[in-house]
Amino acid sequence: MANRITIALIENSYLLGSGMENLLKELHEVQLLEVFDGTEKNLLKKIESLKPDCMIINPDSVSDFLN
């Protein structure tokens, strides 16, 4: 399927992340590349290598990067 939007998700809450993942998987025009919890080492490099079209980020999940 051409022209699918690729998305990476960063959510530290398992319940919210799992719910978002399931919702996004139901959308045929969306491809969820990866779900991160925000604590991964080299998170920025991992995201850069994926090159998603869009990111969904819970700011609380990446607060260590923002402070």
C-alpha positions in Angstrom: 0.0 0.0 0.0 1.6 3.2 -1.2 1.7 6.5 0.6 1.3 5.1 4.1 2.2 7.5 6.9 4.9 6.1 9.2 4.7 6.9 12.9 6.9 6.4 15.9 5.2 6.6 19.4 6.9 7.6 22.6 4.8 6.9 25.7 6.0 5.8 29.1 2.6 4.5 30.3 2.2 0.9 29.2 -1.6 1.2 29.2 -1.7 4.4 27.1 1.0 3.1 24.8 -0.8 -0.2 24.2 -4.1 1.6 23.5 -2.5 4.0 21.1 -0.7 1.2 19.4 -3.9 -0.8 18.9 -5.8 2.3 17.6 -3.0 3.1 15.1 -2.9 -0.5 13.8 -6.6 -0.2 12.9 -5.8 2.6 10.5 -4.8 1.1 7.2 -3.1 4.3 5.9 -0.8 4.3 9.0 2.2 2.2 9.7 3.4 2.2 13.3 7.2 1.8 13.1 8.1 1.5 16.8 6.8 2.2 20.3 9.3 3.6 22.8 8.9 4.3 26.5 11.4 7.2 26.5 14.0 5.5 28.6 15.9 3.8 25.8 19.6 4.6 25.4 20.4 6.5 22.2 16.7 7.2 21.6 17.4 10.1 19.3 19.7 8.0 17.1 17.0 5.2 17.0 14.4 7.7 15.9 16.7 9.2 13.3 17.4 5.8 11.8 13.6 5.0 11.5 12.9 8.4 9.8 9.2 8.4 10.7 6.8 10.8 8.9 5.2 11.7 12.2 5.9 11.3 15.9 3.4 11.0 18.7 5.1 12.0 22.0 4.0 12.3 25.5 6.1 15.1 26.9 6.3 13.4 30.3 8.0 10.4 28.6 10.9 12.5 27.5 11.2 14.9 30.3 14.8 13.9 30.9 15.7 15.3 27.5 13.8 18.5 28.1 15.3 19.4 31.5 
